[in-house]
């Protein structure tokens, strides 16, 4: 298990193998949770609410389905936009 050091302003650097195993990239958002004496970091996806402030029932359903797929690992990764477009068109 790798170790990290807490730096000035409470900053830590997650080891490369940890970031890679979680698929984390620069700029991603993590939720910080404290349970007993443990610090738990959870990747999060933040979305702006639509102008009306609420998603429709079908919009909520689609978001929940997408989140379930993400948790199951049921998604494709692409290195660039061309790969994504090729996959979408196939």
C-alpha positions as CSV (number, residue, x, y, z in Angstrom):
1,X,0.0,0.0,0.0
2,X,1.5,3.4,-1.0
3,X,2.0,6.2,1.4
4,X,1.3,9.9,0.8
5,X,2.5,13.0,2.6
6,X,0.3,15.9,3.6
7,X,1.9,19.1,2.3
8,X,1.3,22.8,2.9
9,X,-2.5,23.7,2.8
10,X,-3.4,20.0,3.3
11,X,-2.5,18.9,-0.3
12,X,-1.7,15.3,-1.1
13,X,-0.6,13.6,-4.3
14,X,-2.3,10.4,-5.2
15,X,0.3,7.9,-6.5
16,X,0.1,7.2,-10.2
17,X,-1.0,3.5,-9.7
18,X,-3.9,4.7,-7.6
19,X,-5.0,7.3,-10.1
20,X,-4.7,4.8,-13.0
21,X,-6.6,2.1,-11.2
22,X,-9.5,4.5,-10.6
23,X,-9.2,6.1,-14.0
24,X,-8.7,9.5,-12.5
25,X,-7.4,12.4,-14.7
26,X,-6.3,15.9,-13.9
27,X,-9.1,18.2,-12.8
28,X,-11.5,15.4,-11.7
29,X,-13.6,16.0,-8.6
30,X,-13.4,13.8,-5.5
31,X,-15.8,13.8,-2.6
32,X,-14.0,13.7,0.8
33,X,-15.6,11.7,3.5
34,X,-14.3,11.1,7.1
35,X,-15.4,7.8,8.8
36,X,-13.9,7.2,12.2
37,X,-10.2,7.7,11.6
38,X,-10.3,7.1,7.8
39,X,-10.3,9.6,5.0
40,X,-12.3,8.2,2.0
41,X,-12.1,9.8,-1.5
42,X,-14.8,9.1,-4.0
43,X,-14.8,10.2,-7.6
44,X,-17.8,12.4,-8.4
45,X,-19.4,13.8,-11.5
46,X,-20.9,17.2,-11.1
47,X,-23.6,18.5,-13.5
48,X,-25.3,21.8,-13.7
49,X,-29.1,21.8,-13.3
50,X,-31.0,22.9,-16.4
51,X,-32.3,26.5,-16.6
52,X,-35.6,25.4,-15.0
53,X,-33.6,24.0,-12.0
54,X,-35.2,20.6,-12.2
55,X,-34.8,17.6,-14.4
56,X,-37.9,16.0,-15.9
57,X,-38.9,12.5,-14.7
58,X,-37.4,11.0,-17.9
59,X,-34.3,13.1,-17.5
60,X,-33.8,11.8,-13.9
61,X,-34.4,8.3,-15.2
62,X,-31.7,8.7,-17.8
63,X,-29.2,10.2,-15.3
64,X,-29.8,7.3,-12.9
65,X,-29.4,4.7,-15.7
66,X,-26.1,6.4,-16.7
67,X,-24.8,6.4,-13.1
68,X,-25.7,2.7,-12.7
69,X,-23.8,2.0,-15.9
70,X,-20.8,3.9,-14.7
71,X,-20.8,2.1,-11.3
72,X,-21.0,-1.3,-13.1
73,X,-18.1,-0.3,-15.4
74,X,-20.5,-0.5,-18.4
75,X,-19.0,2.2,-20.6
76,X,-16.4,2.7,-23.3
77,X,-13.2,4.7,-22.9
78,X,-11.8,6.7,-25.9
79,X,-8.4,8.4,-26.2
80,X,-9.8,11.1,-28.5
81,X,-12.9,12.5,-30.1
82,X,-12.3,10.5,-33.3
83,X,-12.5,7.2,-31.5
84,X,-15.7,8.3,-29.8
85,X,-17.3,9.3,-33.1
86,X,-16.2,6.0,-34.7
87,X,-17.8,4.1,-31.8
88,X,-21.0,6.0,-31.9
89,X,-21.3,5.5,-35.7
90,X,-20.8,1.7,-35.5
